[in-house]
Amino acid sequence: MTSEPRPVTVPEFAAWKAQKRRISVLTAYDFPTAQALDSAGVDCLLVGDSMGTTVQGWDTTLKVTLDQIVYHAEMVARAAKRALVVADLPFLSYQASTRQAIRSAGRVLKETNCQAVKLEGGETQAKTIRKLVDVGIPVMGHVGLTPQSIRRLGGYRVERSAERVTADALAVSESGAFAVVLECVPAELAASITAKLPIPTIGIGAGAQCDGQVLVLHDMLGFGGGFSPRFARRYATLSDTIKSAALRYVADVAEGRFPADSESYR
């Protein structure tokens, strides 16, 4: 008889840094995908506001709502038997006040089976992170390139200010976050920050010396086409596979080859 896998906990996840255990993170947005990734042994599933670009077809993450995060997070968390499930707090669901942040993050934990939330920002969000942690809500931070600030930044770019990114990462750690994402940061800077922090760093476009790595699922699978960032290794080309299958289906329907007798009821 096979026993159910033991779920990864926030303290266990945080402890992996001291154990020098590399951490794998992928985004997920639905039940069957989360089920497949979980069974493959992915350590953490991130219900990212990246769904704004990968699933909804927008050019930024700014249109994603808290309702949408809750909807997708519930499916992902229901599928995961082992992976730690973390949900993004979307744009303007936490920036207005710490009270708003507690309500938004609390709703995610109450209405889904997620174990933690992630929010963008370093020193500017330190007070918010501390308040969330104080009421029992685990937080993963996110510094470097912060996609929710895309309008201010004027585009997606590498964050090269060592002083700013280091200060932000330290502020996130000192505020009680259990891990921090470093996005689009030079590898040498990410390695320096990783050495300074007691919590795991999860890199995306931040080199190999981070404690873990995260990729957006659709980039990793080659699904959806469009721009592929330099840091996204493509492990499959699902767009081509799906198009090929659809072409065969269309042809089979047009030529009367589908359904066959074996696919029909008598």
NORWO-V718761 format. One record per backbone hydrogen bond with DSSP energy under -1.0 kcal/mol. CO is the residue of the C=O (numbers start at 1). NH is the residue of the N-H. E is the energy in kcal/mol with one decimal. If there is no record, write none. Layout:
co = <CO | CO>
nh = <NH | NH>
e = <E | E>
//
This chain:
co = <9 | 10 | 11 | 14 | 15 | 16 | 17 | 23 | 24 | 25 | 26 | 30 | 31 | 32 | 33 | 34 | 35 | 36 | 37 | 38 | 43 | 44 | 45 | 46 | 46 | 47 | 48 | 49 | 50 | 50 | 51 | 51 | 52 | 61 | 65 | 66 | 67 | 68 | 69 | 70 | 71 | 72 | 73 | 74 | 75 | 76 | 82 | 84 | 85 | 85 | 86 | 87 | 90 | 97 | 98 | 99 | 100 | 101 | 102 | 103 | 104 | 105 | 106 | 107 | 108 | 116 | 117 | 118 | 122 | 123 | 125 | 126 | 127 | 128 | 129 | 130 | 131 | 132 | 133 | 138 | 139 | 140 | 141 | 142 | 143 | 146 | 147 | 149 | 150 | 160 | 161 | 162 | 163 | 164 | 165 | 166 | 167 | 168 | 169 | 170 | 171 | 172 | 173 | 179 | 180 | 181 | 182 | 183 | 184 | 186 | 187 | 188 | 189 | 190 | 191 | 192 | 193 | 200 | 201 | 202 | 203 | 204 | 211 | 212 | 213 | 215 | 216 | 217 | 218 | 220 | 221 | 222 | 229 | 237 | 238 | 239 | 240 | 241 | 242 | 243 | 244 | 245 | 246 | 247 | 248 | 249 | 250 | 251 | 252 | 252 | 260 | 261>
nh = <13 | 14 | 15 | 17 | 19 | 21 | 20 | 213 | 44 | 215 | 46 | 34 | 35 | 36 | 37 | 38 | 39 | 40 | 42 | 41 | 84 | 26 | 86 | 28 | 48 | 88 | 51 | 52 | 53 | 54 | 55 | 56 | 58 | 64 | 69 | 70 | 71 | 72 | 73 | 74 | 75 | 76 | 77 | 78 | 79 | 80 | 8 | 45 | 115 | 116 | 47 | 118 | 93 | 101 | 102 | 103 | 104 | 105 | 106 | 107 | 108 | 109 | 110 | 111 | 112 | 87 | 140 | 89 | 125 | 126 | 129 | 130 | 131 | 132 | 133 | 134 | 135 | 137 | 136 | 117 | 178 | 119 | 181 | 121 | 183 | 149 | 150 | 153 | 154 | 162 | 165 | 166 | 167 | 168 | 169 | 170 | 171 | 172 | 173 | 174 | 175 | 177 | 176 | 141 | 202 | 143 | 204 | 145 | 159 | 190 | 191 | 192 | 193 | 194 | 195 | 196 | 197 | 180 | 212 | 182 | 214 | 184 | 23 | 203 | 25 | 27 | 220 | 221 | 223 | 235 | 238 | 239 | 232 | 241 | 242 | 243 | 244 | 245 | 246 | 247 | 248 | 249 | 250 | 251 | 252 | 253 | 254 | 255 | 257 | 258 | 263 | 264>
e = <-2.6 | -2.6 | -1.9 | -1.0 | -1.3 | -2.6 | -1.7 | -2.3 | -1.6 | -1.3 | -2.5 | -2.2 | -2.5 | -2.0 | -2.5 | -2.7 | -2.2 | -1.2 | -2.0 | -1.4 | -2.6 | -1.9 | -2.4 | -1.7 | -1.6 | -2.4 | -1.6 | -2.1 | -1.4 | -2.7 | -1.6 | -2.7 | -2.7 | -1.4 | -2.0 | -2.7 | -2.3 | -2.4 | -3.0 | -2.2 | -1.0 | -2.2 | -2.9 | -1.6 | -1.4 | -1.8 | -3.5 | -2.6 | -2.4 | -1.1 | -3.1 | -2.2 | -1.8 | -2.0 | -2.5 | -2.3 | -2.7 | -2.9 | -2.6 | -2.0 | -1.8 | -2.1 | -2.4 | -2.7 | -1.2 | -2.1 | -2.7 | -2.5 | -1.1 | -1.0 | -2.7 | -2.3 | -2.2 | -2.5 | -2.6 | -2.4 | -1.3 | -2.6 | -1.5 | -2.1 | -2.2 | -1.8 | -2.4 | -2.7 | -2.3 | -2.6 | -1.5 | -2.5 | -2.2 | -1.2 | -2.6 | -2.2 | -2.1 | -2.5 | -2.6 | -2.5 | -2.2 | -2.2 | -2.2 | -3.0 | -1.3 | -1.8 | -1.6 | -2.9 | -2.7 | -2.8 | -2.2 | -2.8 | -3.1 | -2.6 | -2.3 | -1.9 | -2.5 | -2.5 | -1.9 | -1.2 | -2.0 | -2.1 | -1.6 | -2.4 | -2.4 | -2.6 | -1.6 | -2.8 | -2.1 | -1.5 | -2.1 | -2.3 | -2.5 | -3.2 | -2.8 | -2.4 | -1.6 | -1.6 | -3.1 | -2.3 | -2.5 | -2.2 | -2.5 | -2.4 | -1.9 | -2.3 | -2.7 | -2.1 | -2.6 | -2.5 | -2.5 | -2.2 | -2.3 | -1.3 | -1.4 | -1.7>
//
